[in-house]
Amino acid sequence: MSFGKTAALSMLGVSNFYFYIHTNYFESSSSEPLLHTWSLAVEEQYYIFWPLILMAVYKIKRASIKVALFSALFITSVGLSWYYVHQDKNLAYMMLPFRFFELMAGALLAINYRRTESLLKYKNILSVSGMILILTSAFLLNESSSFPGVLALPVTIGSTMLLASRGGIVNSFLSLKPIIYIGRVSYSFYLWHWPVIILAAYRGIELTTINAFALIALSFTLASISYHLVENPFRKLKSPLIVFPVLYALPLTACYFFMNYMDSTSGMKWRTQGMFDELNSNNSAHIKRSECMEKMKAGNFSECWLGVKKDKPDVLMIGDSFGNAYTPFIDVLAKDARIMIHDTMRSSTPSIPGVYVNDISKPLSKYNADSVMLYNNTRTNYANTIGAVIISDYFDIYNNNNKLLRLFGDKEIDYSASVYKLRVNYIKKLIRNGVKVYIIARPFNTIGTSGIAKLRSAKMKHAIGNADMFPYGMKKESREEYRLKHDIPEITLIDPNALLCSAKMKSVQPQSMATLFLESMEPILTTPQHRKWVRRT
């Protein structure tokens, strides 16, 4: 469905708006074959506004005013980009006002092309320096860099220097026939490379070195075919009566009907014959617990509870969105055990008092940060009054190794380096107060869209040959949950993998986890009859 929408929106030159609203470029890019069209949309939008700006500015006769206006526009775009990259990195990355100065740099060079001739005596210095700036940016920048903004200036200036130094030593290398050919097909190569890579990954092809080179070779072959059979021949068409209807109106109409068909059939859901209803969004814990998840409700026992309704809960459940995914399962077990559990979940909010999480790509305002911290303090303190707590977070993601998510406390102090110590202190305090602590581990690092695609593909063949174990990402003894159990033996740790799968991953025991959980919950049940019922069950 998303592919259908982005196909039509890319034809309209506005796909960057869709991707900004519906995806995070730095986290959710692995399932969008047309994600790369965001940059084409930015360019197309630039080609609309830049000529209008030129027409307005060139009515002014005084050169000094023109220079001042162009300089102000360039500096404003850099400033806005630098500001918003710290407020909303996705916005700064995908929207025209914050990338305007990069395209404008090349346009200003074109306007002042003749004036740069005086620089040609330094062409080799310009050429090499420009390439060094480009390569430095390529090797030093990563997904955690505050890019674009000021950090986009080196590669922008480097590219401009390289363009200006015609005849320089690097330019001479780039003028070799094989390199020129790569340049000619580069636009088609850009169009092909991302869909080829993403669709391959979506079909379960791992991006090993050999596979990556093979996919690059395939993309380049397709690009060459496109260049010679599509791009070049169609570029020669001149008549507006042919160009607009054939090259634009017809494809746009086709994309529109494709989008409508995908939307009306929920992505051709008829192909799967109800085999994947468990993957429907309305079956997710976020939807099932939508009145409690993210609402920052703590103490509202009559609204947010799992198991059997009582005046007061037997157990408090605290965690983030990963813990929330366990709530339907916990609900079933709690009903079996005849206990009530008060669930308090919020995305990217670990079960540690006095802290909140900031995403560096989109930091919280002070008001929102204070609200989250107040809620987190309220729910973590409730554990002292209830007697038992289930903790289930996305363990090992809130520590100092994560450069995108940072843990902050009062006065915006970064606690990311001491998150484990904070968690240990909190749990030890709970135990000293007589609170029973249960931790439900996360079974794997992530499945992702490619993993789900592999499972879906196997299921559509009505046979899953071998069970796949999705890795956790680190050794068992290094995992935060097992470190906590080692340092605080009083914790009851439940690991789904240890309970559901044998060493050879052939023997599945679906009742093991329920049995252990019920037995571990038995001490807090309110009556001997309940305890007897649990043992019997």
Backbone hydrogen bonds, N-H to C=O, Kabsch-Sander energy under -0.5 kcal/mol:
donor,donor_aa,acceptor,acceptor_aa,energy
5,K,1,M,-1.9
6,T,2,S,-2.7
7,A,3,F,-2.0
8,A,4,G,-1.5
9,L,5,K,-2.6
10,S,6,T,-2.2
11,M,7,A,-1.1
12,L,8,A,-1.1
13,G,10,S,-0.7
14,V,9,L,-2.3
15,S,9,L,-0.5
17,F,14,V,-1.3
18,Y,14,V,-1.0
19,F,15,S,-2.6
20,Y,16,N,-2.0
21,I,17,F,-2.0
22,H,18,Y,-2.8
23,T,19,F,-1.8
25,Y,23,T,-0.5
27,E,24,N,-2.0
28,S,24,N,-3.5
32,E,29,S,-1.0
35,L,32,E,-1.7
37,T,34,L,-1.8
38,W,35,L,-1.8
39,S,36,H,-1.0
40,L,36,H,-0.7
41,A,37,T,-2.4
42,V,38,W,-2.0
43,E,39,S,-2.1
44,E,40,L,-2.7
45,Q,41,A,-2.4
46,Y,42,V,-2.1
47,Y,43,E,-2.3
48,I,44,E,-0.7
48,I,45,Q,-0.7
49,F,45,Q,-1.9
50,W,46,Y,-3.0
52,L,48,I,-0.8
53,I,49,F,-2.2
54,L,50,W,-2.6
55,M,51,P,-2.5
56,A,52,L,-1.8
57,V,53,I,-2.9
58,Y,54,L,-2.7
59,K,56,A,-0.9
60,I,57,V,-1.9
66,K,62,R,-1.6
67,V,63,A,-2.6
68,A,64,S,-2.1
69,L,65,I,-2.5
70,F,66,K,-2.7
71,S,67,V,-2.6
72,A,68,A,-2.5
73,L,69,L,-2.4
74,F,70,F,-2.4
75,I,71,S,-2.8
76,T,72,A,-2.5
77,S,73,L,-2.1
78,V,74,F,-2.1
79,G,75,I,-2.9
80,L,76,T,-2.9
81,S,77,S,-2.3
82,W,78,V,-2.6
83,Y,79,G,-2.3
84,Y,80,L,-2.9
85,V,81,S,-1.7
86,H,83,Y,-1.0
87,Q,84,Y,-0.5
88,D,84,Y,-3.6
89,K,361,S,-6.4
92,A,88,D,-2.3
93,Y,89,K,-1.8
94,M,90,N,-1.8
95,M,91,L,-1.6
98,F,95,M,-1.0
99,R,95,M,-0.5
99,R,96,L,-1.8
100,F,96,L,-1.4
102,E,99,R,-0.8
103,L,99,R,-1.2
104,M,100,F,-2.6
105,A,101,F,-1.6
106,G,102,E,-0.8
107,A,103,L,-1.6
108,L,104,M,-2.8
109,L,105,A,-1.7
110,A,106,G,-2.0
111,I,107,A,-2.2
112,N,108,L,-2.0
113,Y,110,A,-1.2
116,T,112,N,-0.9
116,T,113,Y,-0.8
117,E,114,R,-1.5
118,S,115,R,-0.7
119,L,116,T,-1.8
120,L,117,E,-1.4
121,K,118,S,-0.5
122,Y,119,L,-2.4
123,K,120,L,-1.7
126,L,122,Y,-2.9
127,S,123,K,-2.7
128,V,124,N,-2.5
129,S,125,I,-2.6
130,G,126,L,-2.6
131,M,127,S,-1.9
132,I,128,V,-2.4
133,L,129,S,-2.3
134,I,130,G,-1.9
135,L,131,M,-2.8
136,T,132,I,-2.6
137,S,133,L,-1.9
138,A,134,I,-2.1
139,F,135,L,-2.1
140,L,136,T,-2.2
141,L,137,S,-2.0
145,S,142,N,-1.7
147,F,145,S,-2.3
151,L,146,S,-0.6
151,L,148,P,-1.0
152,A,149,G,-1.7
153,L,150,V,-1.7
156,T,152,A,-1.7
157,I,153,L,-3.4
158,G,154,P,-2.7
159,S,155,V,-2.2
160,T,156,T,-2.0
161,M,157,I,-2.7
162,L,158,G,-2.2
163,L,159,S,-2.2
164,A,160,T,-2.2
165,S,161,M,-1.6
166,R,164,A,-1.0
168,G,165,S,-2.4
172,S,168,G,-2.3
173,F,169,I,-1.4
174,L,170,V,-2.4
175,S,171,N,-0.7
175,S,172,S,-0.6
176,L,173,F,-1.6
180,I,176,L,-2.6
181,Y,177,K,-2.3
182,I,178,P,-1.8
183,G,179,I,-2.2
184,R,180,I,-2.2
185,V,181,Y,-2.0
186,S,182,I,-0.5
186,S,183,G,-0.6
189,F,185,V,-2.9
190,Y,186,S,-2.5
191,L,187,Y,-2.0
192,W,188,S,-2.0
193,H,189,F,-2.6
194,W,190,Y,-0.8
196,V,192,W,-2.0
197,I,193,H,-2.2
198,I,194,W,-2.9
199,L,195,P,-2.6
200,A,196,V,-1.6
201,A,197,I,-2.3
202,Y,198,I,-2.7
203,R,199,L,-1.4
204,G,201,A,-1.6
205,I,200,A,-2.5
206,E,204,G,-0.7
208,T,206,E,-2.0
212,A,208,T,-3.0
213,F,209,T,-2.2
214,A,210,I,-2.2
215,L,211,N,-2.6
216,I,212,A,-2.3
217,A,213,F,-2.5
218,L,214,A,-2.4
219,S,215,L,-2.6
220,F,216,I,-2.5
221,T,217,A,-2.3
222,L,218,L,-2.5
223,A,219,S,-2.3
224,S,220,F,-2.3
225,I,221,T,-2.1
226,S,222,L,-2.6
227,Y,223,A,-2.7
228,H,224,S,-2.3
229,L,225,I,-2.7
230,V,226,S,-2.1
231,E,226,S,-3.1
232,N,227,Y,-2.6
234,F,230,V,-2.2
235,R,231,E,-1.4
236,K,232,N,-0.9
236,K,233,P,-0.7
237,L,234,F,-1.1
242,I,239,S,-1.4
243,V,239,S,-3.0
244,F,240,P,-1.4
246,V,242,I,-2.2
247,L,242,I,-0.6
247,L,243,V,-2.2
248,Y,244,F,-1.5
249,A,244,F,-2.9
250,L,245,P,-2.3
252,L,248,Y,-2.6
253,T,249,A,-2.3
254,A,250,L,-2.3
255,C,251,P,-2.6
256,Y,252,L,-2.2
257,F,253,T,-2.3
258,F,254,A,-2.3
259,M,255,C,-2.6
260,N,256,Y,-2.3
261,Y,257,F,-2.4
262,M,258,F,-2.6
263,D,259,M,-2.3
264,S,260,N,-2.7
265,T,261,Y,-1.7
266,S,263,D,-0.9
267,G,262,M,-3.4
269,K,265,T,-2.9
271,R,268,M,-1.9
272,T,269,K,-1.5
273,Q,270,W,-0.7
275,M,272,T,-2.0
277,D,274,G,-0.9
279,L,276,F,-1.9
280,N,277,D,-1.5
283,N,280,N,-1.9
284,S,281,S,-1.6
287,I,284,S,-0.7
288,K,284,S,-2.7
289,R,285,A,-2.5
290,S,287,I,-1.5
292,C,289,R,-1.7
293,M,289,R,-3.7
294,E,345,M,-1.6
295,K,292,C,-1.1
297,K,292,C,-0.5
298,A,296,M,-0.5
301,F,299,G,-1.8
303,E,300,N,-1.7
304,C,300,N,-2.1
305,W,303,E,-0.8
306,L,341,I,-2.8
308,V,339,I,-2.4
314,D,340,M,-2.3
315,V,340,M,-1.8
316,L,388,A,-2.5
317,M,342,H,-3.1
318,I,316,L,-0.5
318,I,390,I,-2.6
319,G,344,T,-1.3
320,D,392,S,-1.0
323,G,392,S,-0.5
324,N,320,D,-2.0
325,A,321,S,-1.3
326,Y,323,G,-1.4
327,T,324,N,-1.5
330,I,326,Y,-2.7
331,D,327,T,-2.5
332,V,328,P,-1.5
333,L,329,F,-2.0
334,A,330,I,-2.9
335,K,331,D,-2.0
336,D,332,V,-2.0
337,A,333,L,-2.3
338,R,334,A,-0.6
338,R,335,K,-0.6
339,I,334,A,-2.3
341,I,306,L,-2.6
342,H,315,V,-2.7
343,D,341,I,-0.7
344,T,317,M,-2.8
346,R,319,G,-1.5
349,T,346,R,-1.0
352,I,350,P,-2.3
355,V,352,I,-0.8
356,Y,408,F,-2.4
358,N,406,R,-3.1
360,I,358,N,-0.6
360,I,404,L,-2.8
362,K,359,D,-1.8
369,A,365,S,-2.8
370,D,366,K,-2.6
371,S,367,Y,-2.0
372,V,368,N,-2.5
373,M,369,A,-2.4
374,L,370,D,-2.3
375,Y,371,S,-2.3
376,N,372,V,-2.7
377,N,373,M,-2.4
378,T,374,L,-2.2
379,R,375,Y,-2.7
380,T,376,N,-2.1
381,N,377,N,-1.9
382,Y,378,T,-1.3
383,A,379,R,-0.7
383,A,380,T,-0.5
384,N,381,N,-1.3
385,T,382,Y,-1.8
386,I,382,Y,-1.0
387,G,383,A,-1.6
389,V,436,K,-2.7
390,I,316,L,-3.0
391,I,389,V,-0.5
391,I,438,Y,-3.1
392,S,318,I,-1.8
392,S,390,I,-0.5
395,F,393,D,-1.8
397,I,394,Y,-1.1
400,N,416,S,-0.7
402,N,399,N,-1.5
403,K,401,N,-0.8
406,R,358,N,-2.7
406,R,404,L,-0.5
408,F,356,Y,-3.2
408,F,406,R,-0.6
409,G,413,I,-1.7
412,E,409,G,-1.3
413,I,410,D,-1.3
415,Y,407,L,-3.3
415,Y,413,I,-0.7
416,S,407,L,-0.7
418,S,415,Y,-1.5
419,V,416,S,-0.9
422,L,418,S,-2.2
423,R,419,V,-2.2
424,V,420,Y,-2.6
425,N,421,K,-2.5
426,Y,422,L,-2.0
427,I,423,R,-2.5
428,K,424,V,-2.7
429,K,425,N,-1.8
430,L,426,Y,-2.1
431,I,427,I,-2.4
432,R,428,K,-2.3
433,N,429,K,-1.5
434,G,431,I,-1.9
435,V,430,L,-2.5
436,K,387,G,-2.6
438,Y,389,V,-2.9
438,Y,436,K,-0.5
439,I,492,T,-2.7
440,I,391,I,-1.9
441,A,439,I,-0.7
441,A,494,I,-2.5
445,N,471,P,-3.2
446,T,471,P,-0.5
451,G,447,I,-1.0
452,I,448,G,-2.2
453,A,449,T,-2.2
454,K,450,S,-1.8
455,L,451,G,-2.0
456,R,452,I,-2.9
457,S,453,A,-2.6
458,A,454,K,-2.2
459,K,455,L,-2.4
460,M,456,R,-2.3
461,K,457,S,-0.9
462,H,459,K,-1.8
463,A,458,A,-1.8
465,G,463,A,-0.6
470,F,468,D,-0.7
478,S,475,K,-1.2
479,R,475,K,-0.9
479,R,476,K,-1.0
483,R,479,R,-2.2
484,L,480,E,-2.4
485,K,481,E,-2.0
486,H,482,Y,-2.1
487,D,483,R,-2.5
488,I,484,L,-2.5
491,I,488,I,-2.0
492,T,437,V,-2.4
493,L,491,I,-0.7
494,I,439,I,-2.9
495,D,493,L,-0.5
499,L,495,D,-1.4
500,L,496,P,-2.8
501,C,497,N,-1.8
502,S,507,S,-0.7
505,M,502,S,-1.4
508,V,506,K,-0.7
509,Q,500,L,-1.1
509,Q,507,S,-0.5
512,S,509,Q,-1.5
513,M,509,Q,-0.5
515,T,511,Q,-2.5
516,L,512,S,-2.5
517,F,513,M,-2.7
518,L,514,A,-2.8
519,E,515,T,-2.6
520,S,516,L,-2.6
521,M,517,F,-1.8
522,E,518,L,-0.9
524,I,521,M,-1.6
525,L,522,E,-1.6
531,R,527,T,-1.8
532,K,528,P,-2.6
533,W,529,Q,-2.4
534,V,530,H,-2.3
535,R,531,R,-2.3
536,R,532,K,-2.2
537,T,533,W,-2.7
